[in-house]
Amino acid sequence: QRCRAAGYLTLAAVAKCLQAATWLVARGNKHERVKTMNQNVKDYVAEKAKELMEAFSCCEEAKTAAKNWLDAIGTDQEEEQTKNLITELEADIIPIDGLIAFAGSEDGKKLFGTDKAAEVAAHAEEIKKAGAVYCDCPACAAAAAILEKKEEIL
C-alpha cells in the first residue's frame, strides 16, 4: 500500500512538473507576443510619423519631432525622443472646438479667406456632430493616430 501511495505521489509530482513546464512555455510565448505586439505598434507609429511629416498641414516643430523620433528608434535616445514626440503632438493637435472657433475668427478668415473659412467651420461642425474630437486634416489625423498609441509606446 505504501508503494501505491508513492506511485500516486510520483504521478502527482510529474503532473506538477508538466504543469510548471507548460506555464513556463506559455510565459515565454507571452513575452514573444508582447515583443511582437510592441514591434507592431512601433511600426504603426513609424508609419504615422512619416505621414505626419508629409502632411501639408504639419508644422515644422512636429515634423522635427517626428524625424527625431524615427532617427532614434533602436537607440538610447528612443525613450527621450518618444516623450518629445508625444509632448509636441499634444501641443499641436487641434481640438475640434478650437478649429471651429479659429475658422470663425478674423485670423481664420485671414488665413483661409472668408469663403474657405466658412467651409472649414461648416466641415468642422459636421465632423463634430459625427463624434470627431480633433481636426481631421492630415497632420491632426496622423497625430491623433500616434497619440492613441501613447501608452503603448511610452
CORHUUR-V861911 format. One record per run of one state. SS is the DSSP state (h for helix, s for strand, l for the rest). FROM is the first residue (numbers start at 1). TO is the last residue. Records with the same first field share a line. If there is no record, write none. Layout:
SS = FROM-TO / FROM-TO
This chain:
l = 1-1 / 55-59 / 73-77 / 93-94 / 104-105 / 113-113 / 130-133 / 135-137 / 149-149 / 154-154
h = 2-54 / 60-72 / 78-92 / 96-103 / 106-112 / 114-129 / 138-148 / 150-153
s = 95-95 / 134-134
